[in-house]
Amino acid sequence: MSPTNPSENLKTIIRSSTSGGTPSLWSFSFPDVASRLPCKFPLWLQCCVNCRLDPPTLSYLFLQTWDPLLAQIAKAWASHCEFAHNKRLKPPYKLHPNFTSLGENLWTGSLSIFSVSSAITAWYDEVKYYDFKTRKCNKVCGHYTQVVWADSYKVGCAVHFCPRVSGFGALLNGAHFICNYGPPGNYPTWPYKKGSTCSACPRNDKCLDNLCTNPQRDKVTRYYSTVFPDWPIFPRDRYTSLFLIIIPPILILSVIIIIWAKGKYPHLFTLK
C-alpha cells in the first residue's frame, strides 16, 4: 500500500458529537493563532480524531475517537517543550486508567507552518519508508505506523507554543504538537491486516465508512474543557491574562460605585 501521493489518501470522516465545550488544548502566545490553525471548532477536532488512512482493502480498522485524558497527557508533556517522548510512558504505566501503555507521536516546527492536518500528514508521509511485507523502515516510519495502527481507537492531542524546544536545534518560537494513542501501536507485527473491508471487525461492530464502529468503544464522554471563548489564548503569560480579565469588571464596578455615591452623598463631591 504505497500511494503516489500519500497526503491525498488521508480521509476526514465526519463524526458528529453532542458534547459541549471546546478543549483548551492550544496554548500559544500570539493573539492571531486562531487564524493559523487549520479550521474552526469543531472541525479542527475532526482533524485530530479522524485524519486516518482511507482503508479500501483493510480487513479491519477501528474508528478513532477523542479521549480527554489522552489530550491532557499530551498537553502536560507538550508544555515541557522537549523534543523527546514522555518519560512517564514507560513502566509502571500509570498515566491512563484504561490503557496499560500509550502510543505517542510528536511534531515540532515553526508556528507559521503548523496545522493539525499538516502535522498528521507529515507523519503519514513516512509511508514511503515503510515496507509492509518485511515490516521494516529504511528511515523513520514509526509515526506513520502509529497513525494507521488498526487497534488504536482513542486519541488525544495538544499543541504548545515554545520559545525554544529542547533537543530541536536552533528553532525559535515553535509549535510543539503531540498526539497520544490508546492502545498503542508499533508492536512487532503489522499495523493493519489486508482483506475484505470490515471482514475482521469484532462481532458486535458495524462497518461505517470502511471502519469498524462500536457505540460503547467509540463513546466520547467529553472534550477536555468547557473553556470559553472558542479559542482560549494565553497572550504574554498567565498573570498578564488574569490581570486583563479582572481589570474590566473592576473598572465597571468602580464607575457604578462612584455614580451611586454621587447620588447618595452629593456633598462629598461638591467643590468648596
N, C-alpha and C positions, 0 to 999 in steps of 0.2 A: 504494500500500500504506500506508494510514493508519488503523490500528485505533483504535477509540474509546477503548480503554484499552490503551496500548502495553505497560504493565508486565505485563499478563496474557498477552502474546504471547511472553514470554521462556520458553524451554523448557530445562530442565536435562536433558541427555541423559547418562544414566549410562554412564560408560566405566570398565570395570574395569582395574586395573593391578596388576601383581605387584611393582612397585618398592617397596622397603622404605624406612623412614625418613620423617621429617617435615621439610619445609622450614623453616629458621629465618629466615623472611622477615618475621616480625612483631615489630618492636622497639618496645615500649611501656615505660612507667614505672609502670603500675598492676598489682598482682597479680591483680585481678579482670578483667583484659582478656579472658580466655578466655570469660567469660560474655557479653561484649559482642559477640563475633564471631558470625556467623550460624549456624554449625553446627560440629559436631565433626569432627576428622580421621577419614576422608579426605574427608568431604562438602564441606568448605569449598574444597578443591581443585577440585571439580567446579563450584563457583560461579565460580571464576576461569577455568577451562578451557572450560566448556561452556555458560555463560549466553549463549546465542545466539538469534537470531531463529528462531522456528518457521517453516520455509520451505515453505508449501503449494504455491506456484506458481513456484518458482525453478528455472531450468534446471540450475544447479549452485551448491553452497556447500560448501566444504571443511570437514570435521570439524576442529575446532581442538583441539590437544593442547599439553600443557605443555612448555616449553623452559626448562631450568635456567639457561642463560646469560642468556636474556632476563630471568629473575627476578632474577639477580644484578645486571644492569644497572639494573633498576628499583629494587632495594634501594639500590644505591650512590647513585643520583641522589636518591631519596626522603630519604636521610639528610642531604642539603643543606638540607632544609626551605625550598625555594624554589618559589614558585608560578610556574613557567616551564618550558618544555621543556628537556630535556637539551641543553646546548650541543654535546656531542660527537656528537649525531645528525647533524650537518652533515658535509660532505665533510672529510676523505677517507674517511669511512665505514669505520672500522676497529674498531668496537665488537664486531661479531659475525662469526665465521668463515664463516657460511653465508648471510648476508644483507648485501647491499651497503648497504642503508638500512633503517631501522626506523620503525614507527609508534609513537605514544605517546599515551596518554590519562591525564589527571590528575583526581583528585577530592580536594578538601580541605574539611574541615568539622569540626564538633565531634565529639570522641571518643564522646560519649554517643549520637549518632545514626548512627555509622558501622557499616556492614556491607558485605561484598563485594557481596552481591546488590543492596543499595540504591544503592551507587555505580554499578554497571553499569546498573541500571535507570534511574538519573538520566541516564546517557549515552544510553541507548536512547530515553528520552522526548523527546530532541531531534528525533525523527522528525516531530513536529508542525511543525517549522520547515523541513523539507526537502521540496522539490518534485521528485519523481522525473523528471517529464517534462523540466524545464528544468535539472535538476541544480543548482539554486540554493537557498540558505538565506536566509530572511528574518531569522534570528537565528543564533546559534551552533549548528551541527549537525555539526561535524567529528568529535565524539566518537561520535555515532550511526553515521555512515557507516563509521568505523573498526571499530566493534563488529560490523557486519553485512557488512564487506567480504569478498566471496566467496573471494578468493585468500589471505587471511591465515590460514594454517593452524597457526601456532605463536604461543603467548602465554606471557608470564611476568609475574607481578605481585608487588608487595610493598607493605606499609604501614609507615609510620614515625610514631612519636609525636613531635610537635614542640611545644615550649613556645610558639614563635612560628613563623609561616610568612612568609617574606619575600615581599612583594607581595600579601598577603592581608589587608590592613586590620588590624583590632584583634583578630583571632582569637587566643585563648589556649588552650593545651593542645589542639591539634588533631590529627586523624588525616590523614596525607598519603599518599594511595593512588595508586599508579602501575601501569599495565599497558603493557608493550612488546609489539609485534606484528611478526611477520615472515612473509612480506614485508609491507611497509607498505601501507596504503590511502590514500585521498584523493588519487589521481591525477585529472586532468581527464577522468574518464569515469564511468560508472555503477558503484555499489558492487556490484551484482549484476545478473544478467540474468533477466528473466521468461521463463517457458516451462514445459514439462512437467517435473515433478520429476526431477532427476538426468539429464535428457536430454543435457546437455552435459558430463557428467563425463568426465575423461580415460579413455582406452581400458581401462587396467588397474585402474580403480577399481570399487568396488562401492557400491551405494546402501544406506545404513543410516540409518533414521530421517530420511529425506529429505536426507541429507548424503552427499557423495562421500567415500569412505574408501579408504585405501591403507595396508597394513601398514608399508611402508617409510617413507612420508611421515609417518605418524601415530605412529611408534615413539617411546616415551618412555624415554630412556636411564636417567634417574634423576631424583629430585626433589632439589633443591639440596643438601640436607644430611641427615645421619642423626642429627642432634642429638636427644637425649632429655633431658627428657620431651617429651610430645607438644606442649606449648605452651611453647616456650622464652621465658622472660620475663626482662627485664633491669631489675629494680627499682632505683631510685636511679641507679647508674651502674655501669660495668663493673668498677671497682676494688672497690666495695662488694660486688658479686655474687661476685667472685673471693674476697674475704675470707670471705663467708658459705659458700662452697663448701669452702674449705680448712680453716676453723676446726674443724668437727665431727670430721673424721678425726684432726686433731692432738690434740684433747682426748681422743679414744678411745685413741689411741696412748700419750698421757701416762699415762692410768689403767692401761693394761696394763703399762707400764714400771715404774710405782710398785708395782703388785701383785707383779710379778716380783722387783723389788729387795727388797721386804719379805721374801719367801720366801728369797731367796738371801743377803741380808745383813741379818738381823733386828737385829743390834746397832746398825746405823746408825739405826734408828728407835726405839731404846729410850731413854726419858726417864731422865735421871740425877736 
